[in-house]
Amino acid sequence: MDAKAKVLAELIDRRGSRRSFAESIGLPPTTLQSMLTRGVGRASIDNVMKVCRALGITVEQLESMAQSWEENREIGTIAAHHDGEDWTEEELEEIERFKAFVRMKRKQRQE
């Protein structure tokens, strides 16, 4: 599994089952599974964009997150509680998108 596929798998798994995610976006579950096991580079761009849109990220953010994963060899996790606050799934997803944005900006500054 390539880094992009690992990032997508992690984000999808946080939402629940891969099968229900695939069905919710009109993608056959076997197509999603193939994308995650064979690699994002072998998937059609339309399917990659469909998955990214459903996750609330851009393809560029996926690339940035994958690069960060390769550099760190892990995807950071966010605790469900912070200073006594409970976070909703939607808020956690927004935090993940913000983290990807900050990583992308950091990368741009380094270039």
C-alpha atoms as a printed R data frame, in Angstrom:
    type eleno elety resid chain resno       x      y       z
1   ATOM     1    CA   MET     A     1   0.000  0.000   0.000
2   ATOM     2    CA   ASP     A     2   1.477  3.346  -1.002
3   ATOM     3    CA   ALA     A     3   1.519  6.393   1.286
4   ATOM     4    CA   LYS     A     4  -1.503  8.029  -0.378
5   ATOM     5    CA   ALA     A     5  -3.505  4.826   0.019
6   ATOM     6    CA   LYS     A     6  -2.492  4.588   3.677
7   ATOM     7    CA   VAL     A     7  -3.630  8.157   4.299
8   ATOM     8    CA   LEU     A     8  -6.951  7.527   2.552
9   ATOM     9    CA   ALA     A     9  -7.461  4.244   4.412
10  ATOM    10    CA   GLU     A    10  -6.834  5.956   7.755
11  ATOM    11    CA   LEU     A    11  -9.240  8.802   6.995
12  ATOM    12    CA   ILE     A    12 -11.927  6.436   5.693
13  ATOM    13    CA   ASP     A    13 -11.544  4.018   8.609
14  ATOM    14    CA   ARG     A    14 -12.113  6.885  11.050
15  ATOM    15    CA   ARG     A    15 -15.554  7.336   9.475
16  ATOM    16    CA   GLY     A    16 -16.621  3.726   9.812
17  ATOM    17    CA   SER     A    17 -16.607  0.873   7.343
18  ATOM    18    CA   ARG     A    18 -14.945  1.137   3.966
19  ATOM    19    CA   ARG     A    19 -17.920 -0.576   2.350
20  ATOM    20    CA   SER     A    20 -20.436  1.974   3.640
21  ATOM    21    CA   PHE     A    21 -18.112  4.846   2.697
22  ATOM    22    CA   ALA     A    22 -17.746  3.521  -0.858
23  ATOM    23    CA   GLU     A    23 -21.474  3.015  -1.230
24  ATOM    24    CA   SER     A    24 -22.221  6.482   0.149
25  ATOM    25    CA   ILE     A    25 -20.172  8.081  -2.631
26  ATOM    26    CA   GLY     A    26 -21.429  5.807  -5.407
27  ATOM    27    CA   LEU     A    27 -18.222  3.808  -5.760
28  ATOM    28    CA   PRO     A    28 -18.242  0.010  -5.825
29  ATOM    29    CA   PRO     A    29 -16.587 -1.255  -2.619
30  ATOM    30    CA   THR     A    30 -14.298 -3.455  -4.719
31  ATOM    31    CA   THR     A    31 -13.051 -0.388  -6.587
32  ATOM    32    CA   LEU     A    32 -12.244  1.393  -3.330
33  ATOM    33    CA   GLN     A    33 -10.508 -1.707  -1.963
34  ATOM    34    CA   SER     A    34  -8.459 -1.998  -5.141
35  ATOM    35    CA   MET     A    35  -7.444  1.661  -4.844
36  ATOM    36    CA   LEU     A    36  -6.291  1.105  -1.279
37  ATOM    37    CA   THR     A    37  -4.418 -2.162  -1.908
38  ATOM    38    CA   ARG     A    38  -2.956 -1.595  -5.382
39  ATOM    39    CA   GLY     A    39  -2.183  2.076  -4.829
40  ATOM    40    CA   VAL     A    40  -3.785  5.393  -5.627
41  ATOM    41    CA   GLY     A    41  -1.569  5.824  -8.688
42  ATOM    42    CA   ARG     A    42  -3.319  2.907 -10.379
43  ATOM    43    CA   ALA     A    43  -6.806  4.333  -9.755
44  ATOM    44    CA   SER     A    44  -8.630  6.632 -12.130
45  ATOM    45    CA   ILE     A    45  -8.267 10.314 -11.346
46  ATOM    46    CA   ASP     A    46 -12.049 10.598 -11.238
47  ATOM    47    CA   ASN     A    47 -12.248  8.003  -8.470
48  ATOM    48    CA   VAL     A    48  -9.398  9.591  -6.522
49  ATOM    49    CA   MET     A    49 -11.083 12.988  -6.743
50  ATOM    50    CA   LYS     A    50 -14.423 11.483  -5.697
51  ATOM    51    CA   VAL     A    51 -12.866  9.923  -2.588
52  ATOM    52    CA   CYS     A    52 -10.967 13.104  -1.706
53  ATOM    53    CA   ARG     A    53 -14.071 15.271  -2.116
54  ATOM    54    CA   ALA     A    54 -16.049 12.957   0.157
55  ATOM    55    CA   LEU     A    55 -13.310 13.216   2.772
56  ATOM    56    CA   GLY     A    56 -13.277 17.007   2.495
57  ATOM    57    CA   ILE     A    57  -9.710 17.224   1.203
58  ATOM    58    CA   THR     A    58  -8.134 18.169  -2.099
59  ATOM    59    CA   VAL     A    59  -5.834 15.957  -4.122
60  ATOM    60    CA   GLU     A    60  -3.054 18.401  -3.251
61  ATOM    61    CA   GLN     A    61  -3.774 17.955   0.454
62  ATOM    62    CA   LEU     A    62  -3.687 14.182  -0.015
63  ATOM    63    CA   GLU     A    63  -0.265 14.536  -1.622
64  ATOM    64    CA   SER     A    64   0.947 16.699   1.252
65  ATOM    65    CA   MET     A    65  -0.426 14.310   3.870
66  ATOM    66    CA   ALA     A    66   1.203 11.348   2.107
67  ATOM    67    CA   GLN     A    67   4.539 13.131   1.984
68  ATOM    68    CA   SER     A    68   4.253 13.947   5.661
69  ATOM    69    CA   TRP     A    69   3.408 10.312   6.397
70  ATOM    70    CA   GLU     A    70   6.439  9.140   4.430
71  ATOM    71    CA   GLU     A    71   8.630 11.562   6.368
72  ATOM    72    CA   ASN     A    72   7.226 10.549   9.735
73  ATOM    73    CA   ARG     A    73   6.175  6.979   8.865
74  ATOM    74    CA   GLU     A    74   2.950  7.505  10.722
75  ATOM    75    CA   ILE     A    75  -0.181  9.558  10.614
76  ATOM    76    CA   GLY     A    76  -0.626 11.554  13.794
77  ATOM    77    CA   THR     A    77  -3.810 10.987  15.690
78  ATOM    78    CA   ILE     A    78  -5.898 13.505  17.525
79  ATOM    79    CA   ALA     A    79  -7.211 12.611  20.929
80  ATOM    80    CA   ALA     A    80 -10.969 12.682  21.272
81  ATOM    81    CA   HIS     A    81 -10.602 14.885  24.352
82  ATOM    82    CA   HIS     A    82  -8.502 17.980  24.807
83  ATOM    83    CA   ASP     A    83  -8.525 20.037  27.986
84  ATOM    84    CA   GLY     A    84 -11.793 18.419  28.979
85  ATOM    85    CA   GLU     A    85 -13.491 19.206  25.667
86  ATOM    86    CA   ASP     A    86 -15.292 16.584  23.617
87  ATOM    87    CA   TRP     A    87 -14.855 16.819  19.837
88  ATOM    88    CA   THR     A    88 -17.472 15.689  17.340
89  ATOM    89    CA   GLU     A    89 -16.486 13.576  14.337
90  ATOM    90    CA   GLU     A    90 -17.100 16.599  12.122
91  ATOM    91    CA   GLU     A    91 -14.806 18.757  14.258
92  ATOM    92    CA   LEU     A    92 -12.082 16.089  14.228
93  ATOM    93    CA   GLU     A    93 -12.305 15.914  10.430
94  ATOM    94    CA   GLU     A    94 -12.001 19.704  10.255
95  ATOM    95    CA   ILE     A    95  -8.936 19.537  12.510
96  ATOM    96    CA   GLU     A    96  -7.422 16.897  10.204
97  ATOM    97    CA   ARG     A    97  -8.006 19.140   7.175
98  ATOM    98    CA   PHE     A    98  -6.415 22.045   9.023
99  ATOM    99    CA   LYS     A    99  -3.400 19.902   9.915
100 ATOM   100    CA   ALA     A   100  -2.997 18.981   6.251
101 ATOM   101    CA   PHE     A   101  -3.235 22.657   5.313
102 ATOM   102    CA   VAL     A   102  -0.575 23.636   7.876
103 ATOM   103    CA   ARG     A   103   1.726 20.866   6.618
104 ATOM   104    CA   MET     A   104   1.249 22.082   3.051
105 ATOM   105    CA   LYS     A   105   2.086 25.674   4.073
106 ATOM   106    CA   ARG     A   106   5.172 24.461   5.962
107 ATOM   107    CA   LYS     A   107   6.333 22.592   2.877
108 ATOM   108    CA   GLN     A   108   5.820 25.682   0.699
109 ATOM   109    CA   ARG     A   109   7.914 27.797   3.088
110 ATOM   110    CA   GLN     A   110  10.725 25.242   2.980
111 ATOM   111    CA   GLU     A   111  10.863 25.317  -0.817
